[in-house]
Amino acid sequence: MTWNENDARKRIRDSFNEIKGLSLAELVKEMNLHELALKETRKVKGVHLYLDVVNFADELDSAKEDKAKLKKLLRDANVYQRLMRDLLRDTDGSVRVHFQGVRLHAVFHKPYDTQAGADTDRLSAANTFVAQAKDLAALLSKAVDRAFTLEAGIECGETIAAVNGQAGARELMFVGDAANVAAKILTGGEGTRIGPEALKVKLGTPAALPAKWKSQVDDEVKAHPIDSFETYQPTDVAIDYEALGLKTADLVPGGTFFADIKGFTKHINSLKTDAEKIEALRSLHAVRSEMHQIAARDYAGDFLQYQGDRIQTIHYKAKGSRTWANKVIEAAAAMVRAFELFKEELPNFDLGVTMGAAAGRTFVTKVGVKGDRDLIALGLPVTTAASLQDDLATAGSIAINAEFYGLLGEDEQEEFTKIGDHYEASLKLKKLLAKAEGRLFEMNTPLAVSGDPRTGRSVTQSPTGVRPAKSYFSK
């Protein structure tokens, strides 16, 4: 299946109209933000926190083929994330957005602004959580003989909470500077980074980690023996996501793809009225839905998660055959064309897309307890793809690592330019499809012609088709 422009135009309009009547209100009372209805959003004054284990990807990469080391590392990561989830639950007024790999995104939104000193109290809660998380990680390090090197990014301000995305893949998201800055100030090194707005708030001394956590660490380690964890390689059958948890899919290689709406946070922050923001949020819903359609449904990717205005999918042989890397490149080209359609179909939308993809050994699993689990991908290709998209790709382009480039066909490789250690391309879907169609003629294989003359014909391989009398590329 490939992306169809006429179908896309209809989907974009339908998605925009799907949330006609969207409401935007202040969050002033207790509610489960994960259960927001599709047509309701909330302005949330609070503190955004990202907490990352900065040495994890390197440790995973260094384990290589040593299954014993891999199993222990995956067990240790699972226990770490369970402990952090429980510590966050003990912090009043906090919300776990999700784990992005081993990176936690959380929001501290209580007390509300009706209480004096609310900013200080929320920031103090976030600061205390970080301090206690570091102490908790130190306890776990002693129990499992592994270092957990933590970095935190903290920023405060107003963001907009929404549960958004295609049906079956809707997730809580926050739009605004506080969420963006807290993620952007991370450097990949140990320490706590404080955003400019959070620096204006005076902090007290964080409360100590309660003594009960020593026994809880021991209990979690005992309850999750290393031998209960298993890795497997989905070489012929696609990943069974319901089976993940103690089981981890080992993609050798796997590809991670990120696509991000460039400049959306800046755009929504520039809007003055609620009506303008509601219109932008309706457009965001339509854009993210179509991004999901392209990356996960039209080009054989597995949807992993939304991260604000960014989507993450994974790609591998069992799902996309030996051409899975080429499919990612075609998906990226379709994404570029879709953003041209967004400008035509959505009011006041004039934003672009940046994309990144990386190949290499990738692990996919779930963390948490049944009914409250996050689907995550782990490995150096994941952090590499995120960095390529966020730091190196220019608007309307995709940046890929060398291993991904090596998996592409010759026609796809011709589209890329080497820049330092990575490759970058601004892709045109029609050009890629013309090259693909040309290969069919060149191979002198049976072909079938389909489609309507009014909307365009397509030529595909078919065992019941007709073999051309000669190659269209014969000299």
KADABEL-V944907 format. One line per field, one symbol per residue. phi: phi as a letter, one per 40 degrees, with the letter a starting at -180 (. if undefined). Layout:
BEGIN
phi = ???
END
This chain:
BEGIN
phi = .bcbccccdccccccccdbcgdbbbccbacacccbdcdcbbbcbcabbbbbbcccccccccccfcccccccccccccccdccccccccccccgbbccacbgcccbbbbbbccccbcgcdcccccccccdcccccccccccdccbfacbcbbbbbabicbbcabbhcdgacacbbbicdcccdccccbgbchbbbccccccbcbccccccdccccccdccccccbcdcccbbabccbbcdccccciccbcbcbcbbbbbbbccgcccccccccbccccccccccddcccccccdccbbcbgcbcbacbgcbbbbbbacccbgccccccccccccccccccccdcccbcfbabbbbbaaabicbbbabbhbdgabbcbbbhddcccccccccbbccdgbbbbccccdccccccccccbbcbgcbbbabbbcccccccccccccccfbdbbbbhbdcbhcbbbcacbcbcdcaccbcc
END
